Amino acid sequence: MSGHSKWHSIKHKKAKEDAKRGNMFGKLSKSITISAREGGSGDPDNNFALANAIAKAKEYNMPWENIERAIKRGTGEIEGEKFETIMYEGYGPGGTAMMVEAMTENRNRTAADVRNIFSKSGGNLGETGCVGWLFERKGLIFVDKNTVKDEETFMLEVIDAGAEDIEEDDGTFIVSTATSEFANVRKKLDAVKVTVKSAEVTYVPKSSVEVSKKDAEKVLRLINLLEEHDDIQNVYSNADISDEILQEIG
């Protein structure tokens, strides 16, 4: 598997555990609110970022009434905190690169918390731009291979719709796209009636760093601590952790 989707494959396998966290709905609500506000519309048909945020919320079975409240906070129909999106960059154990996406109403508090988490977990929070050049913005869509009737036809149709690459990992097709083609490819997948497990516009590493079992444990501990913070929406890494090591450390 190429480096650009390796970490996201690991994240996808962690998704069920992540969903158990009590703050997941809060994070999803923030994302919907900011997407509605910054996109200038509470209508997902006219706001791509909002449509994507709603789709992700549905993946986690977030109730529709929660989604509606979050949209109304973004459009100003009901009162709510004024969140802003901030990206932090840093270094994790084993020479890995980290990008941390936060949504906060208090940037000073969040910056201090993120710096503290990095420091106590064997990492270092860096300056803006220190590792950002190692990542690029892409669309990633995970498709259940078992719902694909004809693989060759499927690949031709998806590539024709704008996909850049299709990889396979453990019963899943990972479709990568340019951000401009993400919506078109997602619509094509819906049209051909395959099961989309997950879909997002995200940051993917241009290359990955293979880590040992010892460093893998430290990397995952750092990521888990970051993801447990209420203000942290996403953590991106170029860590390459083998399936064998993942199984060993649970």
N, C-alpha and C positions, 0 to 999 in steps of 0.2 A: 504494500500500500504506500502511495506517495506521501511525503511528509505533510503536505498541505491539509490532508483530511485525517491524518492519524489521530491527532489530539481530539478532534470532534467525534471520532469513532469511540474513543475512550469516554468522552463526556456523555455520549448517547447511552453507553452501557451503564453509566452511573445515574441515569435519569430517574429510574424508579426510586432509588434511595434519596435522591435530591427532593423528589416530590413529597417525601414524608416530612420535610422540614416545615415547621409551623409558619415560617415567614414567606413561603412561596407565593401565596395569593397577594401579599403585600407588595412583593417585588413586581408581580405581573400587573397589579393595579397602577403602580408608578409608571411602568412602561406605556400602558394604555393612555394614562393621563397626559404624559409628555408628548406622545405621538399625536393625540388629538389637539393639543395646544399648539405645538410647533408646525403641525401639518395644516393648521388653519381650518380644519373641518372635523365634525364628529361623524361624518359619513364615510365608512370604510371604502365605499365605491369610488370616492374622490380623494382618498388619503391612503396611499400605499403603505406607509409606515404603520398607520393605525390598523389596517387590514391584517398586516403581519403580526402585530402585537395581539390582536384578538385571536388569530389562529393559534398562536402559541398558548394563550390562556385556555383555549378550548382543549388543547392537548393535555392539560393538567386538570381537566374537568372543572374549571372555575365556573361557578354559577353565573347565568346571564345577568341577574340583577347586580352582581358585583361589577361585571363588565360595564353595564350601563352607568352605574355610579361613577366609575373611573372616567368614562367618556365625558360625562357632564361636569366633572371637576376640571377636565382639560378645556372644555368649551366655555367654562365660567358660569354654567347654569346653576351650579351649587358651589359653595365655598370649599376651599381646600388649600393645602400647603403649596407654595411655589417652588417646585423642584427644578434643578438644573442637572444636566449630564456632564460628568467630568471623567476623563480618561487618565489613569495613572499607569506609569511604566516602571518596570523594575527587573531585578534578577533573582531567580530562584535557585535552590540547591542544584548542584551538578552542572552549573553553567547554563541553566535554562533561562529563557526570556519570558516575561510575564506582562500582559496588558490587563488592566482591571477597569471595568466600566462601572461607574457609580452614578446613582441618582440621589441627590441630596438637597435639603433646604438649608444646610449649614456646612459649607465647604471646609472651613477651618477644622471643625470637629472630625469630619470624615477623613481629611488628609492626615490628621494626627493618628487616628485609629488605624488607617491603612499602613502608615509608616511603622507603627508599633507591631502590627501583625507580621509584617515582613521581617523586622528586626528579631523578634522572638522565635521565628521559624527558620532561621538560617538563610534569609534572603536580604536584599537591599532595595529600597525604593529609590529609583533614579530620577533623572530630570526628564522633562518632556522631550521626546524624540530619541531617547537613548536606545530603545529597542523597537520603536514603531516601524522603522524601515524594514524590519524582519517579517512584517505581517502585511497582508493585503486584504481588502474588502471583497468578499465573495458571497454568493448564495449557495447554501448546502441543503439538499433535500434527501432525506432517508426514506427509501421505498422498500416495502416488504417484498422480497424476491418471490415468495410463494404466490403472490397475487398477480405476477407477470405471466401471461399465458404463452407468449412467444418472445423470447429474449432478443432475438435479432431484430424483429419488427419494433419492439419496444425501444431499443437503443437508437434505431434509425429515426423514429418519430421524435424522440426526446432531443436528439442532436439537431434535427431539423427545426425544432421549436426554439433552439438557442443554447442548449447545454454545451459546456466546454469539455466536460469529461464525465465518465461514468466508471466507478470502481465497485468492486464487490467485497464485502466483509461479513462473514458469519451470517449468511442468509439475508443480507441487506445490500441493496444497490445504493451507492452514495453518488448522487448527481450534483455536480458543481456547475455554477453559472456565474457570468458577470452580473453585477448588481442590476444592470439595465435590463437583463433578460430573465431575471428571477420570476417575475410575475407571469410572463409568457409560458415559461417551463412549468410552473406550478399549475396553471390552467390546463395545459396539455396533459399533465399527469391525472388531473381530475377527470378530463374528458375520456381518457383511455381506461378509467375505472381500476386503478391500482391503489393499494393502501399506502398512504403517506404517513410514516411513523412520526416524522419531525421535519420541520422546514424553517430556515432562518437565514437572514442576511447577517453575516458575522465576519469576524477577523480570523483569517487562517494563516498559519506560518508558511513562509516560502520554503523553509527547510526545517528539519527537526533535529533534536539532540537526543541521542540514545542515553538513557540513564540506568545506573545499576539499581539493584534491589534496595540498597541502603538509601540512595538518593531519591528513588521513586517514593519510598515511604515519606521522606521529608517533603517532597514536592506535593504529594497528595494531602499531607497534613496542612501545608501552607494554603493550598487551594480550598480545602474544606473550611479552614478558619475564615478565609476571605468570604466565601459564599455564605457563611452563617451570619455575616454582618448584614443588618437590615438595609444598609445603603448600597450594598454591592449587588449589581444586577448580573454581571457576567465576568468570568475570568478566562482569559485566553493564554495558552502556553504553547511552546514549541517542544515540550517534553515528549519523547517517544518511549512509552512504557510497554514492554512486550506483554502479550496475553498471559504468558506463563508467570511473569512477575505479578501481574494484576490478580491472578488466581491465588498466588501464594500469600499475598498480603491482604486479600479479601476486599 
